[in-house]
Amino acid sequence: MPRYEYRCRACGDTFELSRPMAESSAPASCPRGHEDTVKLLSTVAVGGTASTPAPAPRAGGPAGGCCGGGCCS
């Protein structure tokens, strides 16, 4: 079940709640009993290693760069 982070506007505390995605926008009460809370945007950290390396760019195809390659030479 996803965890959502909230901040209480009354006391400034932040807290997390585990709830279904369908209830992510439902009001949440602060652990201190305040009702004026706001859902925070959470950052997601993804770690690990790739099991296979990324493919090399094709000859004549986009090579990366500022706009996908080719047009900024």
Helices and strands as residue ranges (DSSP letters): E 3-8, E 14-18, G 21-23, E 37-39
